[in-house]
Amino acid sequence: MSMDRVIEKKKGLRPKHLLWGAGVLVLLLLLYQILFASHDSVFRAERDKLTISSVENGQFNDYITIIGQVEPITTIYLDAEEGGRVKERLIEEGSMVKEGDIILRLENRQLYQTILNSETDLAEKENYLRQTRINFETELISSRRNILDNEYRLTRKKRTYEQYEKLYKEELISKEDYLQAKEDYNYEVKLLEINKQKAKNDSLIQLTSMKTLETDLLKMRQMLGLVRERLDNLNVKAPVDGQLGMLDAEIGQSISQGQRIGMIHVLTSFKVKAKIDEHYIDRVRRDLAASFERNGVNYRMIVKKVYPEVRDGQFEIDLIFDGDTPENIRAGQTYHVKLELGQSESALLLSRGGFFQSTGGQWVFVLNENGTEAVKRSIRIGKQNPQYYEVLEGLQPGEQVITSSYELFGNNDKIVFR
């Protein structure tokens, strides 16, 4: 009878032991990556092709540089006060003019007819007033004569009445004769009162009528004067001394009343007109100081006017000279003007660069102490001028920052230098 034989286990490493060991190593590597390794995305770049700036303490000058164009201090527009056809053009564009110089002559036949009609109406009104005065004098003489006759008759009637009264009392005349004399006298008294009242009323009526006519006549004369002024307005004159700019009027051309036909530049002084980004609209105001340099001389200016309209992301300002004006200044010249927005003050400064277009100033790449790599860091930027940004938070003096453009870096969190 056979017995079972015990099979001894083999000692040493087997293939399954190797598989288990490899699995454990992989697991340990994964745990290390999860717990200790950096997960930042990395971009490799050549350091010498980047612009790197140091953060430093310094004086922050709160200003911006703007481009301005020289213009005459004032431009007077020429609008036709009276319409008409261009008859003569006496002065050409670009010429210097004196106040009162005739630039254009117009003609307007309808205006000529209006003046003729006004003069005719005025002559008729004057003749009517003259005839009214003659009639008034005639009526006045007639009234005075009537009153004189009335007074003469009253005197005689009164004397007769008084004589008859005495005779009647002595019973030398009849009562009828006495009453007749009394009635005749009373009649003449009342008639005299009526004639005097009539003369007074007629005089008032005539005076009122003549006063009304004189007032109408005065208005007609004034109206005729205004019409004649319109005739004078057919001569388009220079309102001020200056240089004749655009002149849009040719011989034979019809010009409407109020139509703009030209302009005159007043060259007694000049201003500079500049456009500014709308980002600064809340900080730019009247009387801000500005300056620019020309031929080694610094010229001071002040903001005279800020235009409220914003067009294409910009608004306009006018600056005038505060002191000396450059020699041989001409309209159309361009100056780079330094506009001061506030007082200078100590601040943490970072040089301007292309990084701002990508980050909006919210973060930057800051180099480590060895300068071998740069890591993304959030910051806060305040004011800015053409050279520096004012750093409010996130950076320390002496730290180095990549300030060139970040367009090639994509969304990477770290830059490693090769």
Backbone torsions as a table, in degrees:
resi	resn	phi	psi	omega
1	MET	NA	127.0	-175.9
2	SER	-88.4	150.8	-179.8
3	MET	-112.7	148.0	177.9
4	ASP	-67.4	145.8	-178.8
5	ARG	-107.9	131.4	-178.7
6	VAL	-75.3	127.2	-179.9
7	ILE	-94.5	120.8	-178.7
8	GLU	-76.7	139.8	177.0
9	LYS	-70.3	141.6	179.0
10	LYS	-81.6	136.6	178.3
11	LYS	-90.8	157.4	178.8
12	GLY	108.6	174.0	-177.7
13	LEU	-76.8	138.8	176.7
14	ARG	-115.8	164.9	-179.9
15	PRO	-55.1	-36.3	-178.7
16	LYS	-69.2	-28.2	176.9
17	HIS	-66.3	-38.5	178.3
18	LEU	-64.5	-39.3	179.7
19	LEU	-65.4	-41.5	179.1
20	TRP	-63.6	-40.8	-179.3
21	GLY	-64.2	-41.3	179.2
22	ALA	-64.2	-39.6	178.2
23	GLY	-63.2	-40.3	179.4
24	VAL	-64.4	-42.0	178.9
25	LEU	-61.7	-43.2	178.2
26	VAL	-60.8	-42.5	-180.0
27	LEU	-62.8	-42.6	178.5
28	LEU	-62.7	-40.8	177.6
29	LEU	-62.4	-41.2	179.0
30	LEU	-64.5	-42.0	178.0
31	LEU	-63.1	-38.9	178.8
32	TYR	-64.6	-42.6	179.0
33	GLN	-62.3	-39.3	-178.7
34	ILE	-70.4	-41.4	-172.2
35	LEU	-88.6	-36.9	-168.6
36	PHE	-119.6	-27.5	-174.1
37	ALA	-77.2	151.2	177.8
38	SER	-78.9	139.2	179.9
39	HIS	-105.7	8.8	-179.6
40	ASP	-66.2	139.6	172.9
41	SER	-76.8	140.9	-170.8
42	VAL	-118.6	139.2	173.6
43	PHE	-122.1	130.5	-178.9
44	ARG	-98.6	131.5	-175.9
45	ALA	-142.0	158.2	175.9
46	GLU	-87.9	122.9	-173.8
47	ARG	-63.0	-38.8	-175.2
48	ASP	-69.1	-9.8	177.5
49	LYS	-97.1	3.2	179.7
50	LEU	-111.0	155.6	174.0
51	THR	-98.0	121.7	-178.3
52	ILE	-119.6	127.1	-176.9
53	SER	-121.9	149.3	178.4
54	SER	-93.0	141.3	174.3
55	VAL	-80.2	131.8	-175.3
56	GLU	-145.1	153.5	171.9
57	ASN	-81.0	141.4	180.0
58	GLY	-171.0	-173.9	-180.0
59	GLN	-92.9	118.5	179.4
60	PHE	-91.6	116.0	177.5
61	ASN	-93.2	113.8	-174.2
62	ASP	-83.2	89.5	-179.4
63	TYR	-149.3	164.8	172.4
64	ILE	-132.0	154.8	176.7
65	THR	-102.3	126.6	-179.2
66	ILE	-124.4	156.1	178.5
67	ILE	-103.3	120.6	-178.3
68	GLY	-119.0	153.9	179.6
69	GLN	-118.6	135.1	-177.5
70	VAL	-71.9	133.1	175.7
71	GLU	-134.8	157.3	174.1
72	PRO	-59.2	150.1	-177.0
73	ILE	-60.6	-32.5	179.5
74	THR	-145.0	142.4	173.4
75	THR	-121.1	120.5	179.6
76	ILE	-99.5	124.3	-179.5
77	TYR	-88.1	140.8	177.3
78	LEU	-98.5	111.7	174.8
79	ASP	-112.6	138.7	-178.6
80	ALA	-68.3	115.0	177.7
81	GLU	-73.5	-22.7	178.9
82	GLU	-138.6	138.0	179.1
83	GLY	-78.3	160.0	178.3
84	GLY	167.5	-177.6	178.5
85	ARG	-100.0	137.0	-178.6
86	VAL	-67.6	118.1	-179.5
87	LYS	-97.9	-36.1	-175.8
88	GLU	-152.4	138.7	177.2
89	ARG	-115.9	111.0	-169.8
90	LEU	-95.7	-28.7	-176.0
91	ILE	-129.6	138.6	-177.1
92	GLU	-98.5	163.1	179.5
93	GLU	-58.5	142.9	178.3
94	GLY	89.1	-10.8	-179.1
95	SER	-79.5	151.1	175.2
96	MET	-82.7	138.7	-177.9
97	VAL	-127.8	155.6	173.8
98	LYS	-107.5	153.3	178.7
99	GLU	-56.1	128.0	179.6
100	GLY	96.2	-10.7	178.0
101	ASP	-63.7	137.0	178.9
102	ILE	-82.3	123.0	-179.2
103	ILE	-95.9	-43.7	179.6
104	LEU	-134.4	151.9	169.4
105	ARG	-118.0	128.5	177.0
106	LEU	-111.8	161.8	172.3
107	GLU	-132.6	144.4	-176.9
108	ASN	-145.4	99.7	-175.8
109	ARG	-66.7	-32.6	177.9
110	GLN	-64.1	-35.8	177.5
111	LEU	-67.8	-39.9	177.3
112	TYR	-58.6	-42.4	179.8
113	GLN	-65.8	-37.9	177.8
114	THR	-62.1	-41.8	178.8
115	ILE	-64.6	-43.0	180.0
116	LEU	-61.8	-43.4	178.8
117	ASN	-64.4	-39.4	179.4
118	SER	-65.2	-40.6	178.6
119	GLU	-65.9	-38.4	178.3
120	THR	-64.9	-45.7	178.8
121	ASP	-61.4	-37.9	-179.6
122	LEU	-66.6	-41.4	179.5
123	ALA	-64.1	-40.7	178.8
124	GLU	-64.7	-41.4	179.5
125	LYS	-65.3	-39.2	178.5
126	GLU	-65.4	-40.2	178.0
127	ASN	-64.8	-41.0	179.6
128	TYR	-64.0	-40.5	178.2
129	LEU	-65.3	-39.4	179.4
130	ARG	-64.0	-43.0	179.5
131	GLN	-67.2	-36.6	177.7
132	THR	-63.3	-39.6	177.9
133	ARG	-64.5	-39.8	178.3
134	ILE	-63.7	-44.3	179.3
135	ASN	-62.8	-37.1	179.3
136	PHE	-64.6	-43.5	178.6
137	GLU	-63.8	-40.4	179.3
138	THR	-64.2	-45.8	178.3
139	GLU	-62.8	-37.0	-180.0
140	LEU	-65.5	-43.1	178.1
141	ILE	-64.3	-42.1	179.9
142	SER	-63.4	-41.2	179.3
143	SER	-64.6	-42.2	179.7
144	ARG	-64.1	-37.6	179.3
145	ARG	-67.7	-40.5	178.3
146	ASN	-62.3	-42.2	179.4
147	ILE	-65.8	-39.5	178.7
148	LEU	-63.1	-44.6	177.1
149	ASP	-62.8	-40.5	-179.7
150	ASN	-63.3	-43.5	179.2
151	GLU	-65.4	-37.0	178.5
152	TYR	-64.3	-45.6	-179.6
153	ARG	-67.7	-37.3	179.3
154	LEU	-62.6	-40.5	179.4
155	THR	-61.4	-44.1	-179.2
156	ARG	-68.8	-42.2	-179.7
157	LYS	-64.9	-36.5	179.6
158	LYS	-65.1	-44.1	-179.2
159	ARG	-64.1	-41.9	178.4
160	THR	-63.6	-43.4	179.5
161	TYR	-60.6	-44.6	-179.1
162	GLU	-64.7	-39.5	178.3
163	GLN	-66.4	-44.2	-178.9
164	TYR	-66.7	-32.0	179.1
165	GLU	-63.4	-43.2	178.5
166	LYS	-65.8	-44.5	-179.0
167	LEU	-64.8	-36.3	-179.7
168	TYR	-66.6	-39.1	178.6
169	LYS	-64.6	-30.1	177.7
170	GLU	-89.1	2.8	177.3
171	GLU	61.7	38.0	179.0
172	LEU	-96.8	-16.1	176.9
173	ILE	-130.6	164.4	-178.7
174	SER	-76.9	160.2	178.8
175	LYS	-64.4	-34.2	-179.6
176	GLU	-62.7	-42.6	178.6
177	ASP	-63.5	-40.2	179.7
178	TYR	-64.5	-45.6	-179.6
179	LEU	-65.7	-36.5	178.5
180	GLN	-62.3	-42.7	-179.9
181	ALA	-66.0	-37.7	179.9
182	LYS	-67.6	-43.4	-179.5
183	GLU	-65.0	-40.3	178.4
184	ASP	-62.3	-38.7	-179.4
185	TYR	-68.2	-47.5	179.2
186	ASN	-61.9	-37.2	177.5
187	TYR	-60.2	-46.7	-178.9
188	GLU	-64.2	-35.5	178.5
189	VAL	-62.7	-49.3	-179.1
190	LYS	-67.1	-36.8	179.0
191	LEU	-64.5	-37.8	178.1
192	LEU	-64.0	-41.4	178.2
193	GLU	-62.6	-42.0	179.6
194	ILE	-63.9	-45.0	-179.1
195	ASN	-63.7	-37.9	178.4
196	LYS	-66.6	-41.9	178.9
197	GLN	-64.6	-40.0	178.5
198	LYS	-64.3	-43.5	179.3
199	ALA	-61.7	-39.2	179.7
200	LYS	-66.6	-45.1	180.0
201	ASN	-64.2	-44.6	178.9
202	ASP	-59.5	-39.4	-179.9
203	SER	-64.8	-42.8	179.1
204	LEU	-63.9	-42.3	-179.9
205	ILE	-62.5	-45.4	-179.5
206	GLN	-64.5	-41.3	179.5
207	LEU	-64.4	-43.2	178.5
208	THR	-62.6	-42.2	179.6
209	SER	-63.1	-43.3	-179.3
210	MET	-69.1	-35.7	178.6
211	LYS	-64.9	-40.6	177.4
212	THR	-63.3	-42.5	178.7
213	LEU	-64.4	-40.7	178.8
214	GLU	-64.8	-37.7	177.0
215	THR	-65.0	-44.8	177.4
216	ASP	-61.8	-38.7	-179.3
217	LEU	-65.9	-40.1	178.4
218	LEU	-63.4	-42.8	178.5
219	LYS	-62.9	-39.0	179.1
220	MET	-65.7	-38.4	177.6
221	ARG	-64.9	-41.4	177.5
222	GLN	-63.2	-42.5	179.1
223	MET	-62.4	-41.7	178.2
224	LEU	-63.7	-38.2	177.3
225	GLY	-61.9	-40.8	178.7
226	LEU	-65.8	-40.1	178.7
227	VAL	-64.6	-39.4	177.5
228	ARG	-67.7	-31.5	173.6
229	GLU	-64.0	-38.5	176.0
230	ARG	-60.1	-36.2	176.8
231	LEU	-63.8	-40.3	178.4
232	ASP	-67.9	-28.3	179.8
233	ASN	-70.9	-9.9	173.7
234	LEU	-67.6	-16.8	171.8
235	ASN	-93.4	106.4	-179.8
236	VAL	-77.8	115.0	-173.7
237	LYS	-112.2	157.4	176.0
238	ALA	-74.4	122.7	-179.5
239	PRO	-76.0	-21.0	-178.1
240	VAL	-145.7	168.1	170.9
241	ASP	-73.8	142.2	177.7
242	GLY	166.3	-159.4	-179.6
243	GLN	-112.4	128.7	179.7
244	LEU	-72.3	119.2	178.5
245	GLY	-89.6	-130.2	179.9
246	MET	-58.6	137.3	175.3
247	LEU	-134.9	101.9	-175.3
248	ASP	-100.1	75.4	179.4
249	ALA	-159.9	123.6	178.2
250	GLU	-117.4	154.1	-178.9
251	ILE	-58.7	129.7	-178.3
252	GLY	93.1	-12.5	-179.2
253	GLN	-74.2	140.0	177.5
254	SER	-87.4	128.2	-178.5
255	ILE	-112.4	129.1	178.0
256	SER	-86.3	154.0	176.5
257	GLN	-62.2	130.9	-178.9
258	GLY	86.0	-4.3	-179.1
259	GLN	-70.1	136.5	177.7
260	ARG	-79.4	124.0	-175.8
261	ILE	-120.1	-7.4	-180.0
262	GLY	178.5	-173.2	178.4
263	MET	-152.8	156.0	177.8
264	ILE	-125.4	127.2	177.9
265	HIS	-91.5	123.7	176.7
266	VAL	-84.1	115.9	-172.4
267	LEU	-102.8	19.0	177.4
268	THR	-67.2	-23.7	177.1
269	SER	-157.7	176.4	-177.8
270	PHE	-134.3	161.6	173.6
271	LYS	-132.1	166.2	177.1
272	VAL	-119.9	123.9	178.1
273	LYS	-102.1	130.2	-177.5
274	ALA	-135.3	154.9	175.8
275	LYS	-108.5	139.1	-176.9
276	ILE	-128.6	145.3	177.4
277	ASP	-60.6	140.2	-176.3
278	GLU	-62.3	-14.2	177.3
279	HIS	-58.2	-27.3	-175.5
280	TYR	-100.4	8.7	-170.8
281	ILE	-63.8	-29.2	-179.9
282	ASP	-80.3	-11.6	-176.5
283	ARG	-106.4	-15.4	-178.9
284	VAL	-92.8	128.6	-178.5
285	ARG	-145.8	172.3	177.8
286	ARG	-61.3	149.4	173.7
287	ASP	73.6	7.3	171.5
288	LEU	-65.4	144.6	-179.2
289	ALA	-83.2	151.0	177.4
290	ALA	-150.0	166.2	179.7
291	SER	-160.7	161.7	171.6
292	PHE	-152.6	159.3	-177.3
293	GLU	-112.1	135.3	178.8
294	ARG	-144.7	122.9	-178.8
295	ASN	54.6	40.1	176.4
296	GLY	78.9	3.4	-179.6
297	VAL	-112.0	134.8	179.1
298	ASN	-95.3	123.8	-177.7
299	TYR	-109.8	131.5	-178.7
300	ARG	-91.8	145.8	178.3
301	MET	-141.4	164.6	173.0
302	ILE	-135.1	153.5	178.2
303	VAL	-76.2	121.0	-179.6
304	LYS	-94.1	-36.8	-175.2
305	LYS	-149.0	138.5	174.6
306	VAL	-116.6	118.3	-179.6
307	TYR	-80.7	131.4	-174.2
308	PRO	-76.6	-19.8	-175.1
309	GLU	-74.7	139.9	174.8
310	VAL	-112.1	122.8	-179.8
311	ARG	-129.9	130.2	-179.6
312	ASP	52.9	38.5	176.0
313	GLY	76.5	14.4	-179.2
314	GLN	-137.3	154.8	171.8
315	PHE	-128.6	163.1	-173.9
316	GLU	-110.0	152.1	172.7
317	ILE	-135.4	156.9	172.4
318	ASP	-113.1	132.5	176.2
319	LEU	-117.8	142.9	176.7
320	ILE	-120.9	158.0	-177.2
321	PHE	-75.2	138.2	177.1
322	ASP	-111.5	75.5	-177.0
323	GLY	124.7	-134.6	-175.6
324	ASP	-68.0	151.8	176.9
325	THR	-115.4	139.5	179.3
326	PRO	-56.9	144.3	176.5
327	GLU	-69.8	151.3	178.6
328	ASN	55.6	32.0	177.3
329	ILE	-68.0	139.6	-177.3
330	ARG	-133.8	145.9	174.6
331	ALA	-62.1	136.6	-179.4
332	GLY	101.2	-15.7	177.6
333	GLN	-65.1	152.7	-178.8
334	THR	-114.2	132.7	177.3
335	TYR	-124.5	144.5	171.6
336	HIS	-94.7	108.3	-171.0
337	VAL	-103.4	136.4	176.5
338	LYS	-95.1	109.8	-177.3
339	LEU	-99.4	119.4	-177.5
340	GLU	-86.1	120.8	-178.2
341	LEU	-94.8	-17.5	-179.2
342	GLY	-170.5	-177.3	-179.0
343	GLN	-77.7	150.6	175.5
344	SER	-70.9	146.5	179.7
345	GLU	-154.9	158.1	179.0
346	SER	-71.2	141.0	-177.5
347	ALA	-160.6	167.1	173.0
348	LEU	-87.9	123.7	-169.0
349	LEU	-113.8	142.2	173.3
350	LEU	-131.6	129.5	-177.7
351	SER	-61.0	145.6	177.6
352	ARG	-67.9	152.2	178.5
353	GLY	-169.1	178.3	-175.8
354	GLY	-72.3	-12.1	-179.9
355	PHE	-60.4	-28.6	-173.9
356	PHE	-63.5	-33.1	-179.9
357	GLN	-65.8	-27.8	-178.6
358	SER	-90.4	-34.0	-173.1
359	THR	-107.4	-14.7	-175.8
360	GLY	66.0	16.7	-179.4
361	GLY	77.8	14.3	-178.1
362	GLN	-91.2	-21.7	177.9
363	TRP	-156.9	161.6	179.2
364	VAL	-146.4	168.7	172.1
365	PHE	-96.5	119.7	-177.9
366	VAL	-108.2	132.1	-179.0
367	LEU	-74.3	149.0	173.6
368	ASN	-77.0	178.8	-175.5
369	GLU	-64.8	-33.1	-179.2
370	ASN	-81.4	-13.3	-178.8
371	GLY	71.5	23.4	-178.5
372	THR	-95.1	-18.0	-178.8
373	GLU	-155.2	164.7	178.9
374	ALA	-132.5	138.5	-176.2
375	VAL	-119.1	145.3	179.8
376	LYS	-67.6	136.0	179.2
377	ARG	-143.5	137.5	178.0
378	SER	-76.1	138.9	178.2
379	ILE	-138.6	172.9	174.2
380	ARG	-132.5	125.8	-177.2
381	ILE	-108.4	140.5	178.9
382	GLY	-100.7	-115.5	-178.4
383	LYS	-75.8	168.7	177.3
384	GLN	-148.0	150.1	172.8
385	ASN	-130.4	-179.9	-176.0
386	PRO	-61.7	-13.8	-178.1
387	GLN	-110.6	-38.1	-170.4
388	TYR	-134.1	158.6	164.8
389	TYR	-104.2	145.0	173.6
390	GLU	-88.3	118.7	-178.0
391	VAL	-91.8	123.1	-179.0
392	LEU	-97.9	-34.9	-177.6
393	GLU	-150.6	152.9	168.5
394	GLY	101.8	-15.2	-178.0
395	LEU	-131.0	157.2	177.8
396	GLN	-122.8	153.4	177.8
397	PRO	-57.6	138.4	178.5
398	GLY	93.7	-19.5	178.7
399	GLU	-69.1	150.2	-178.9
400	GLN	-108.2	139.9	-173.5
401	VAL	-131.5	140.4	172.2
402	ILE	-76.4	117.7	-176.9
403	THR	-109.9	-3.1	176.4
404	SER	-78.2	-179.5	-174.1
405	SER	-63.3	144.5	179.0
406	TYR	-102.1	11.8	-173.4
407	GLU	-59.8	-33.8	-176.5
408	LEU	-81.1	-14.4	-173.8
409	PHE	-79.3	-16.1	-179.5
410	GLY	60.0	-137.3	-179.1
411	ASN	-100.4	16.9	-178.1
412	ASN	-68.7	148.5	-178.1
413	ASP	-98.9	-11.9	-176.8
414	LYS	-141.8	142.1	175.7
415	ILE	-115.1	121.0	177.6
416	VAL	-107.2	128.9	-176.8
417	PHE	-86.8	138.1	179.2
418	ARG	-93.0	NA	NA
